[in-house]
Amino acid sequence: MAAHSAVIPRNKRRRRIIRAALALSFLVAIAALAFFAPVLRHLGNSGDDGAIAYERAKRRWMASWGMAMPGAPDVTRLSQRLAEHGVAAGAPIFMRIFKREFELELWMRRDGVFHRFAIYPICRWSGTLGPKLRQGDHQTPEGVYTVDAGALNPNSKWYRSFNLGFPNAYDAAHDRTGSFIMVHGGCASVGCFAMTNAQMSEIWQLVTAALSAGQKRFQVQVMPFRLSDQSLAAYGNHPDTSFWRTLKTGSDLFDRTLLPPRVRICQKSYQFEAAQPGTTGAAAIEVACRREPDKS
C-alpha cells in the first residue's frame, strides 16, 4: 500500500511537468509569431524588404531575451579597448551608419587622422532603403548630419539619445519634413536608430567626452549600405541611385583621407571637399557653392 501511494505523487509531478512544458512551448510559439510577424507579412516580397524585415524581427527577439547583438563589441572592456587602439576618451569622433548592414561605426582621431574604434550592431531601425521624405513615413533618413552638445538628451525615455538634426539644409531644400530623429537606446524605433542600452552607454560616454574636450560638433554620415561600385550597380534601377552616388563621393573622400570631408549644399545638392589636415571634423554644413580657383 505504501509503495502504491508513493507512485501517485510521482505521477502527479510528472503530469505537472508535462503541462508546464506544453504551456511554455505555447508561450514561446506565440512570442515567436508576434516577433516575426513582420517577416510573415513580407514573405511575398523578394530582395531587401523581406531580408530587412527578417533581420529586424530577429534582433527584436534577441533583445527581448537579453541576448547580445551579433558582432557587438565587449562594452565591459572600454578602457582596455581604448588602450589597444591607442586613443583616449575625449578624442574627436566621427560616425557612419549603414542601414542595410545594421551597423554604426564610431571613429576616433589619432595621429591627425581618424581610426575606426568600434562597429556597433544597430538593434532596430524602421522603414526601407531610401531617405526620409515626410513626417510620419516611418523612414530613417540618409545623408550627412552634424551633432553638437545641444542635440544631446541624457534624460530620454529611450535611456539616452542624441538628435541627428533632420531635416538638414539638404533635406529642407527638398521639402522633406520630420523631426526628432535620434540615435538612442531601448531597441525600439519609429524613424530612429535604436541601440541596446549597453551599447548606447558606451557611445554616449565617447560622444560626451569628445564634445566636452572641445570638439564643437561631430559628423554623422547615414548611408543606405556600404557604397561600393558593385553595391550601387546592384541597385541600378532604384529611384534613389543617383542620390546615393552623390553620397558615395563623400564616403569615398573619407575613406581616402580618413578625415570627415567639408560639406556644402549647393543648388540643392551635396558638395564634398577634402578637409584640411589637422581637422577635428567639427565644420558645420554650409549652404554655399564651392568657389572655383581663379584662372590667370
C-alpha positions in Angstrom: 0.0 0.0 0.0 2.9 2.4 0.9 4.6 1.7 -2.5 1.3 2.4 -4.4 0.8 5.7 -2.6 4.4 6.8 -3.4 3.7 6.3 -7.2 0.7 8.6 -7.2 2.7 11.8 -6.2 5.4 10.9 -8.7 2.8 10.6 -11.5 1.2 13.9 -10.5 4.6 15.6 -10.5 5.3 14.2 -14.0 1.9 15.4 -15.3 2.6 18.9 -13.8 6.0 19.0 -15.5 4.5 18.0 -18.9 1.7 20.6 -18.6 4.2 23.3 -17.7 6.4 22.3 -20.6 3.5 22.4 -23.0 2.4 25.8 -21.6 5.9 27.2 -22.0 6.2 25.9 -25.6 2.8 27.5 -26.4 4.0 30.9 -25.0 7.3 30.7 -26.9 5.4 29.9 -30.1 3.0 32.9 -29.5 6.0 35.1 -28.8 7.8 34.0 -31.9 4.7 34.7 -34.1 4.5 38.2 -32.6 8.2 39.0 -33.1 8.4 37.5 -36.6 5.0 38.9 -37.8 6.9 41.5 -40.0 8.7 38.7 -41.7 5.4 36.8 -42.5 4.0 40.0 -44.0 7.0 40.3 -46.3 7.2 36.6 -47.4 5.8 37.5 -50.8 8.5 40.1 -51.4 11.8 39.4 -52.9 15.1 41.2 -52.1 15.7 43.7 -49.4 12.3 44.2 -47.9 11.9 40.6 -46.7 15.6 40.3 -45.6 15.5 43.6 -43.7 12.2 42.6 -42.0 13.7 39.3 -41.0 16.8 40.9 -39.6 14.7 43.5 -37.7 12.5 40.8 -36.2 15.4 38.6 -35.2 17.2 41.4 -33.4 14.0 42.4 -31.6 13.6 38.8 -30.4 17.2 38.6 -29.3 16.9 41.9 -27.4 13.8 40.7 -25.7 15.7 37.7 -24.3 18.7 39.8 -23.3 20.9 38.3 -25.9 23.9 40.3 -27.4 23.5 41.7 -30.9 25.7 39.9 -33.5 29.2 41.3 -33.6 28.7 43.6 -30.6 32.0 44.8 -29.0 32.7 44.0 -25.4 31.5 47.2 -23.7 32.7 45.9 -20.3 36.3 46.4 -21.6 36.1 50.0 -22.8 39.3 51.1 -21.1 41.3 48.2 -22.4 39.9 48.6 -25.9 40.7 52.3 -25.9 44.3 51.5 -24.9 44.6 48.8 -27.6 43.5 51.4 -30.2 45.9 54.0 -28.9 43.1 56.5 -28.2 41.6 58.1 -25.1 38.1 59.3 -24.3 37.9 62.9 -25.3 39.4 62.4 -28.8 37.4 63.9 -31.7 34.9 61.4 -33.1 33.2 60.7 -36.4 30.3 58.3 -37.2 28.9 56.3 -40.1 25.6 54.4 -40.2 24.9 51.7 -42.7 21.2 50.8 -42.7 21.3 47.6 -44.8 24.1 46.2 -42.7 22.5 47.3 -39.4 25.9 48.9 -38.3 27.0 52.1 -36.6 30.7 52.8 -36.9 32.5 55.1 -34.4 35.8 56.5 -35.4 38.3 58.4 -33.2 41.1 60.7 -34.1 44.7 59.5 -33.5 47.9 61.0 -35.0 45.9 63.6 -37.0 43.5 61.1 -38.8 40.5 59.1 -37.8 40.7 55.4 -37.0 37.7 53.0 -36.6 37.3 52.3 -33.0 34.2 50.1 -33.0 31.3 48.8 -35.1 28.1 48.7 -33.1 25.3 46.5 -34.4 22.1 48.5 -34.7 19.3 46.8 -32.8 16.5 48.4 -34.8 15.7 51.0 -37.5 12.4 51.5 -39.3 11.4 51.9 -42.9 13.2 50.7 -46.0 16.3 51.8 -48.0 15.9 55.3 -49.2 15.8 58.8 -47.5 13.1 60.1 -45.2 10.7 62.3 -47.1 8.0 63.5 -44.8 6.7 63.4 -41.2 5.0 60.1 -40.4 6.5 58.0 -43.2 8.4 55.9 -40.5 11.6 56.2 -42.6 15.1 56.7 -41.2 17.0 59.5 -43.1 20.0 59.2 -45.3 22.6 62.0 -45.8 25.2 63.9 -43.8 24.3 65.4 -40.4 26.2 67.1 -37.6 25.6 66.8 -33.9 26.6 69.3 -31.2 26.0 69.4 -27.4 22.6 70.9 -27.8 21.4 67.7 -29.5 22.1 65.5 -26.5 19.4 64.3 -24.3 20.6 62.5 -21.1 17.0 62.1 -19.8 15.5 60.5 -22.9 12.7 58.0 -22.4 14.9 55.8 -24.6 17.7 55.7 -22.0 19.9 58.3 -23.7 19.8 59.9 -27.1 21.2 62.5 -29.5 19.3 64.2 -32.3 20.8 63.7 -35.8 19.5 67.1 -36.9 17.0 66.0 -39.5 16.0 67.9 -41.6 19.4 69.4 -42.5 19.8 72.0 -45.2 19.7 69.5 -48.0 16.5 67.9 -46.6 14.9 71.4 -46.2 15.9 72.3 -49.8 13.9 69.2 -51.0 10.9 70.0 -48.7 11.5 66.9 -46.5 9.7 67.1 -43.2 10.0 65.4 -39.9 11.8 66.0 -36.6 13.4 64.4 -33.5 15.3 61.7 -35.5 17.5 60.2 -32.9 20.2 57.6 -32.1 19.1 56.2 -28.8 18.9 53.1 -26.6 15.9 50.9 -25.9 16.0 48.8 -29.1 12.7 50.2 -30.5 12.4 52.6 -33.4 9.9 54.6 -35.5 12.2 56.7 -37.7 15.2 56.5 -35.4 18.3 54.3 -35.0 18.0 52.2 -31.8 20.8 50.6 -30.0 20.9 48.3 -26.9 21.2 50.3 -23.7 24.7 48.8 -23.0 26.0 50.0 -26.4 24.3 53.4 -26.1 26.0 53.8 -22.7 29.4 53.4 -24.3 28.6 55.6 -27.3 27.2 58.3 -25.0 30.4 58.2 -23.0 32.6 58.8 -26.0 30.3 61.4 -27.6 30.0 63.5 -24.4 33.8 63.2 -23.8 34.6 64.4 -27.3 32.2 67.4 -27.1 33.4 68.3 -23.6 37.0 68.2 -24.7 36.4 70.8 -27.3 35.1 69.2 -30.5 32.3 71.6 -31.3 30.3 69.1 -33.3 30.8 65.7 -35.0 29.7 64.5 -38.4 27.4 61.5 -39.0 27.2 60.0 -42.5 24.0 57.9 -42.8 24.2 55.6 -45.8 21.7 53.0 -47.2 24.5 50.4 -47.3 28.3 50.4 -47.9 28.6 52.3 -51.1 30.9 50.3 -53.3 30.7 50.4 -57.1 29.4 46.8 -57.0 26.6 47.5 -54.5 25.5 50.6 -56.4 25.4 48.6 -59.6 23.1 46.1 -58.0 20.6 49.0 -57.3 20.9 50.5 -60.8 17.1 50.7 -61.2 16.4 52.0 -57.7 14.8 55.6 -57.7 17.4 56.8 -55.2 20.5 55.5 -57.0 21.5 59.0 -58.3 21.3 60.4 -54.7 23.3 57.5 -53.4 26.0 58.1 -56.0 26.3 61.7 -54.7 26.6 60.4 -51.1 29.3 58.0 -52.3 31.5 60.9 -53.2 31.6 62.0 -49.5 32.0 58.4 -48.3 34.9 57.8 -50.7 36.6 61.1 -49.7 36.6 60.0 -46.1 37.9 56.5 -47.0 40.7 58.2 -48.9 41.8 60.8 -46.4 40.5 59.4 -43.1 39.2 62.9 -42.4 35.5 64.0 -42.3 35.0 66.0 -45.5 33.7 69.5 -45.7 30.1 69.5 -46.7 28.2 72.2 -48.7 24.7 72.3 -50.0 25.0 73.9 -53.5 21.9 74.3 -55.7 20.0 71.6 -53.7 22.9 69.1 -54.0 25.6 67.8 -51.7 29.1 69.1 -52.5 32.1 67.5 -50.7 35.6 68.8 -50.3 38.6 67.2 -48.7 39.2 68.5 -45.2 42.4 70.3 -44.2 45.0 68.3 -42.3 44.5 68.5 -38.5 40.7 69.0 -38.7 38.6 67.7 -35.8 35.7 67.2 -38.2 33.7 69.9 -36.5 32.8 72.0 -39.5 29.2 72.9 -40.0 27.3 72.1 -43.2 27.3 75.2 -45.3 24.7 76.4 -47.7 27.0 77.7 -50.4 28.8 76.6 -53.6 32.5 75.9 -53.6 34.4 78.7 -55.2 36.4 77.7 -58.2 40.0 78.8 -58.1 40.8 82.0 -60.1 42.3 81.4 -63.5 45.1 83.6 -64.6 
